[in-house]
Amino acid sequence: MRRSSADFYLPYTELKGLAERCPDNPLLQGRGPPGTHDLALLSHTLLRLRNGPLPSPLCPVHLPIFDRSQHRGFGDRSEESVRIDTPVDVFLLEGWSLGYTSLSEVQVDERRRNGRTASLHSSSTIQQINRNLGFINEVTRGIFDCHVAIHPLSYDFVYAWRMEQEHMMKRANGGKGMSDEEVVAFVDRYMPVYEVFGETGPDCSTLRLTFGEHREVA
């Protein structure tokens, strides 16, 4: 079995264009939250892997790679890709938006008001993320046979985990990436989405794992 990784974020120019079109939505000023993914490419790739024609040397599937170190950590799609040219036994797609489900506008506003960080954002900001999440739900509905949800005991752990990830990348590439302050600002964009949608889930069998601060199973 071959293990490969893929990342379906929009390329740099399109992420910057999105940020410029949505200047009043701070959650869309960089990659991460729903709305910053290339859903057309995601849909095409998943349907191809799920329904065929089967990948082969004559008709391979190319999985996009996103280089998080580019543009001072803003990131950009790499010119390289992961080629799959043999039938796929198991395809794993990791992504936090895959485990969340869009809600009614009333539910979104209620959870926004009760969120520690979500309450700092306007209703229109979170409602736009909710609509974008709905588009992801439409693209991925019926694609996956099962879902594994990794849930921290506290979302605050994400700051340390993401800082550790950035430091590891910078040690490996000569220091290219975000500063510690930029990592904190990066994770800040995720927090309102965790608070509003973190207890939702997809319409498929789900294994839920809860982890402590040091990634121990709680």
Order of alpha helices (4+ residues) and beta strands (2+ residues): alpha-alpha-beta-beta-alpha-alpha-beta-alpha-alpha-alpha-beta
